Amino acid sequence: MKEQFILLINNNQGLILKVCNMYCNSREDKEDLFQDIVLQLWRAYGSFNGDSKVSTWIFRIALNNAITRRRKETKREKFVDLDNNAFEIAAIDNKEENERVLKMYEAIKKLPEVDRAIIMLYMDDYSYKEIAGVMGLSESNVGFKLNKIRTKLTINVNNL
């Protein structure tokens, strides 16, 4: 069982890191959140029954951990400037396009936790049904929220 779990974590490490990068600014916070998520995954591993995809199950646990952790940090500054390594974005030859991508990620970081989670799942090509399963929403509500989020992001990116 232990070996299967380690393999599961190794195969889905990128997914967990993506959540950590989206919800934490400092390297130390990212590492702490990563450890918290892995611990929670281990605790829940025995109860995973395969009703959903493994990645959906991992996303749900990772997002719940990240959101819970974020809510507990009431004493810390809500938004901190991003460090240079906040997002690992593939090199883009076009400098203008690279700036636009960075602005979009800045705008995403400023969204409320639930909206941030929804857009993250959407950007990872999850279907509305899968997003609804992870977030505990109806498919129509996911569509409605995504339209609102896209509008917010368009406005925010243009204002940065």
N, C-alpha and C positions, 0 to 999 in steps of 0.2 A: 504494500500500500504506500509506503514511504517513497519508494522509487518511482511509482506512478505519479505521485503528487509532485515530486521534484521535476519530472519530465513535463508535467502539465504547466508548472511555473516557467520552466525554461522555454517551452513552446509559445507561451503567452506573455512573456516578459515585456514585449513592446507595447502591448495593450495596457498593462499596468503602469508602465513608465509614462505613457501618454496621459493617463489620468493624473499621475503625480505632477507632470509638467504643467498641466492645465490648472491645477488647484494650488500649487506651491510655487514660491518665487526662489527661495534659497535652496542650495544644494542639500543642506542638512535637513530642511523640512521635507524635501522630496524623498530623501533616504528614509526618514522616519515614517512618512506616509506609506512608502513601499513596504516597509517591514510590517506596519499595521495591517495593510491589505493582505499580505502573505499569511500573517498570523490568523486573520479572520477567515481566509480561504481554507487554511488547514483545519480550523475549528468546524467549518461547514462542509468539509470535503466528504465526510461519511454520510451526510444527508443528501448529497447531490444525487438525484435519481434519473437524470438524463431527459427530463421533460422538455428542456430547452437546450440550445446549443451551449457547449462549454464556454465559448466566448461571451455569450449573453449572460450566463451565470456569473462569470468573472467580472464583467462590466458592472453588473448590478451590485455586487459586493464592493468592488473598488469605488464606484460612485457613492454608494451609501457611506462608506468610510470617509471619503474625501469631504463630502457634504457635512457629515457629523463633525469631523475635525474642524472644518472651516467655521461652523457655528460656535464651536467652543472657543475660538480665538477672538472673542469680543474685545479684548484689551489691546490687540494689535491693530496697527493701521490697516484699514480695509484694502486699499490698493497701493502697492509699492511698485516703483519703477521696475521694469523687467531687466534682468541681468542679460549679458550678451549670450549666454547659453540657455536661455529660457526655453527656446524651441529649437530643435534640430531640424532645420529646413534644408532640403537639398539645394545645392548651389544653382542659382538661376542666372543665366547670362545677362538678361535684361535688368539693369539696375532699377528702372522704374517699376517693373513687375515685382522685383524683390522687395522694394519699399512697400508696395501695395499689400503683399502677403504679410509682411511684418505688422502693418497697420491693422490688417484684419485680425491677426492673432491678439494684438493689443485690445481691440474692440471686444473680442470674444472673452478675454480675461475679465472684462468689466461687466459682463452679463451676470444676472443672478445665477446661483448654482444650478438650479433645475434647467434653465435655458441653456447654460453652458454644456450641461450633460447631453441635452437633446441635440444640440448642434454638433457636438463631438461625435455622437453616434451617427448622425446623418452624414457627416464628412467621412466616416469610415464605411460608408455604403450600406448601413443597416436599413432594412425596409421599415416602413411605418409600423408594420405589425411587430417587428422585432424591437423597435424603439418603444412601442407601447408596452411590450412585455417587460423590458428592462425598467421602465419608468413607472409602471403601474397606471398607465393612462389608456384611454380609448384611441383607436387609430385616427378617428376624426379629430380628436383633441390634439394629437401629435401634428397633424396637418395644419390645424389652426395655429398652434404655437410656432411651428416652423415658419409659417408666413410672417408672423409678427417678428420673429427673431431675425429673419432675412431683412425685413424693413429696417429694424433697429441697427443691424450691422451695416447696411448700406449708408444710413445717415451717419453713424458713428465713424466709419472709415473715411467718409468724405469730409468730416469735421476734424480729423486728426492731422 
